[in-house]
Amino acid sequence: MRYFDMIDVGESLAHELACATLDRNGAVHQERAQWKNLPFRRMLRDPFDLETFPLLISISTLTIRRSKSGSTFMLLRRGVDQVAIAGGMLSVMPTGVFQPASILPANGEPDCDLWCNMTREYSEEFLGNPEHDGSGDPIDYQRDEPFRSLNAARDSGRIRAYCLGVGIDALNMVGDVLTVAVFDADVFDDVFRDLVETNDEGTVASSGKHREHFSFDGETVSDLLATEPFAPSGAGCLALAWEHRDAILG
C-alpha cells in the first residue's frame, strides 16, 4: 500500500465525525456520534481485518535522556501547516511511517527493521537532515552518521529501546507501534549536539524559557496529559512509558 491510501481513508473518517458532531459554532455534540450519522465509518466494518483495511503503521518513540540528576524527555509541537495528522498537537519524537529509506535494493533488506526506521527518524527530526523518502540511495547503517553512532551505543547498552505495544487511533484508524528509547546522557549529548529547534514537522517543545527538557516524573506526565492537546499515539506512548517506568529505567 501507499501513504495516501491511509490518508484518504483516515482523513475521511475524521472529517465525517467532525461534520456529524460539530455545530456551526464549533461546539461538540457527542450524542450525534452515532452509526446512523457515520456511513463511511460503517462501511469499514472491522479495522483489524488487514486484508481489506489499509492500515499503514507508524512508529512513535518517546526519547528519554537518563542522567544521575534525573530523567528527561522531549516533545514536538506538530505544525498545523506542516503535517497531515495531529497538527497543532504535542507528540513524542521522533514519529514516522514505517517505510523503506530507498526503493533501490540493498543487501539484507535493513529497512525492514523497526530500529533502522527509528534511527532515520532521529536523523530527520532531531538533526534536521533530509527525509529518507525512498527516492535516494540505500543507507549504510554501519558507516553513515548518525546511524553508526546510534547502533554502536545500542549494541553497547547505552541506548535501550523497548516496544510498549501497538495501537489504533479511534478517530482516523491510523496504527502506531508505541516505543521508548532510553539514552545515557553522554550518548544523547554527543549524538544530538546539533539538536534543532524546529524541523520539517514542527517545533521542539520545552518546559521553560531556555529549552529545558520535560522531567520524566509523575507530576509532569499527568499535567501534560491532562492539560495539553496531545496526539493519541503520543499520549498512549507517554502514559505506557510512565506505567512501566520501573522496567524501562531499571
C-alpha positions in Angstrom: 0.0 0.0 0.0 1.0 3.7 -0.2 0.9 6.5 2.3 -2.1 8.2 0.7 -4.2 5.1 0.9 -4.1 5.6 4.6 -4.6 9.4 4.4 -7.6 9.0 2.0 -9.4 6.7 4.5 -8.2 8.2 7.8 -8.9 11.9 6.9 -12.3 11.0 5.5 -13.2 9.2 8.8 -12.0 12.2 10.9 -13.9 14.8 8.7 -17.0 12.7 8.7 -17.1 12.6 12.5 -16.4 16.3 12.7 -19.2 17.1 10.4 -21.6 14.9 12.3 -20.8 16.2 15.8 -19.8 19.9 15.4 -22.3 22.7 15.1 -21.7 26.0 13.3 -20.2 27.5 16.4 -17.7 24.7 16.8 -19.4 23.1 19.8 -19.1 19.3 20.1 -22.3 17.3 20.4 -21.2 13.8 21.5 -24.7 12.4 21.2 -24.5 12.8 17.4 -21.6 10.3 17.1 -23.9 7.5 16.2 -23.6 4.9 13.5 -26.5 6.3 11.5 -24.6 9.6 11.1 -21.4 7.9 10.1 -22.0 6.0 6.8 -18.3 5.9 5.7 -17.2 4.5 9.1 -19.9 1.9 8.9 -18.5 0.7 5.5 -15.1 -0.1 7.1 -16.6 -2.8 9.3 -13.5 -4.2 11.0 -10.3 -2.1 11.1 -8.4 -5.2 12.3 -9.2 -7.1 9.1 -6.0 -6.3 7.3 -7.0 -7.9 4.1 -9.5 -5.1 3.5 -8.4 -2.2 5.7 -5.4 -0.1 4.6 -3.5 0.0 7.9 -0.2 1.8 7.4 1.9 1.6 10.6 3.9 4.4 12.1 6.4 4.2 14.9 6.1 6.7 17.8 9.1 6.9 20.1 9.4 8.6 23.5 13.0 9.6 23.8 14.3 9.7 27.4 17.7 11.2 28.4 18.8 9.5 31.6 21.5 11.0 33.9 22.4 10.9 37.5 20.4 14.1 38.1 17.2 12.5 36.7 15.5 11.5 33.5 14.0 14.0 31.0 12.2 13.7 27.7 11.4 15.7 24.6 8.2 16.5 22.7 7.3 18.0 19.4 4.6 20.6 18.7 3.4 19.4 15.4 3.0 22.3 12.9 -0.6 22.9 11.7 0.7 23.6 8.2 3.5 21.0 8.2 1.8 17.7 8.9 -1.3 15.8 7.7 -2.2 14.3 11.1 -2.4 15.8 14.6 -1.5 19.4 13.5 -1.1 21.8 16.5 -0.8 18.9 19.0 2.1 17.7 21.1 3.6 14.3 20.4 6.6 12.3 21.3 9.6 12.5 19.0 10.6 11.0 16.7 7.5 9.7 15.0 7.4 8.3 11.4 5.8 6.0 9.0 7.4 2.5 8.8 8.8 2.7 5.3 12.0 1.9 3.3 14.7 4.6 3.1 15.1 3.7 -0.6 13.2 1.8 -3.2 16.6 0.5 -4.5 17.6 -3.0 -3.4 20.0 -3.3 -0.5 21.8 -6.3 1.0 19.9 -7.9 3.9 16.9 -5.6 3.5 17.9 -3.5 6.6 14.9 -1.2 6.1 12.6 -4.0 7.2 13.7 -3.3 10.8 11.9 -1.2 13.4 15.2 0.2 14.9 16.5 1.2 11.5 13.3 3.1 10.9 13.6 4.8 14.3 17.2 5.9 13.6 16.2 7.5 10.3 13.5 9.5 12.2 16.2 10.6 14.7 18.3 11.8 11.8 15.4 13.8 10.4 13.6 15.1 13.5 16.5 15.7 15.9 19.2 16.8 13.5 17.2 18.3 10.7 18.6 16.0 8.0 16.7 15.5 4.7 13.9 12.9 4.8 14.8 9.4 3.5 11.6 9.2 1.5 12.6 6.3 -0.9 14.0 8.5 -3.7 17.6 8.3 -2.7 20.3 5.7 -2.2 20.2 3.0 0.4 21.6 3.9 3.8 24.8 2.2 5.1 23.7 1.9 8.7 27.2 0.7 9.8 29.1 3.6 8.3 26.9 6.6 7.8 26.2 9.0 10.6 24.3 9.3 12.9 23.3 5.7 12.3 26.8 4.3 13.1 26.8 6.1 16.5 23.3 5.1 17.3 23.9 1.5 16.5 27.2 1.4 18.4 25.5 2.9 21.5 22.6 0.5 21.3 25.0 -2.5 20.9 26.9 -1.4 24.0 23.7 -1.0 26.1 24.0 2.8 26.3 20.7 3.1 24.3 17.9 0.8 25.3 14.8 0.5 23.1 11.5 -1.1 24.2 8.2 -1.7 22.5 5.2 -0.7 24.6 2.5 -2.0 22.4 0.6 -1.4 19.2 -2.5 0.9 19.0 -5.0 2.2 16.5 -6.3 5.8 16.8 -10.1 5.6 17.3 -10.6 8.8 15.3 -8.8 8.1 12.0 -7.9 4.4 12.4 -4.2 5.1 12.0 -1.9 2.5 13.5 1.2 3.0 15.6 3.9 0.9 17.2 4.5 2.6 20.5 8.1 2.6 21.6 10.5 4.2 24.1 14.3 4.7 23.8 16.4 5.5 26.9 19.7 7.2 26.1 22.6 7.6 28.6 23.1 11.3 28.9 26.6 11.4 27.4 25.4 9.5 24.3 22.4 11.8 23.9 24.6 14.9 24.2 27.1 13.6 21.8 24.9 12.3 19.0 22.4 15.2 19.3 24.9 18.0 20.0 23.4 19.8 16.9 19.8 19.3 18.1 17.4 21.5 16.1 14.8 23.8 17.5 12.5 23.3 14.5 12.2 20.6 11.8 10.0 19.8 8.9 7.2 18.7 11.1 7.1 21.3 13.9 8.8 22.9 16.8 10.7 21.2 19.6 8.7 21.9 22.8 10.3 22.7 26.1 9.2 23.1 29.7 10.5 26.6 30.1 12.2 29.6 28.5 15.6 28.0 28.0 14.6 24.9 26.0 14.5 22.7 29.1 13.5 19.1 28.6 10.5 17.8 30.4 11.2 15.9 33.6 10.1 12.3 33.5 8.1 12.3 36.7 4.5 11.7 37.7 3.5 15.3 38.1 4.9 16.4 34.7 3.4 13.4 32.9 0.0 13.8 34.5 -0.1 17.5 33.9 0.8 17.2 30.2 -1.8 14.5 29.5 -4.5 16.4 31.4 -3.9 20.0 30.1 -2.2 19.8 26.6 -3.7 18.8 23.3 -1.9 15.6 22.7 -1.8 13.3 19.6 -3.3 10.0 20.7 -0.3 8.0 19.8 2.0 10.3 21.7 -0.3 10.3 24.7 -0.5 6.5 24.7 3.2 6.2 24.4 3.9 8.6 27.3 1.2 7.0 29.6 2.5 3.5 28.9 6.1 4.5 29.4 5.3 6.0 32.8 3.2 2.9 33.8 6.2 0.7 33.0 8.9 3.1 34.2 10.5 0.7 36.6 11.2 -1.8 33.8 12.3 0.9 31.4 14.7 2.7 33.8 15.7 -0.3 35.9 
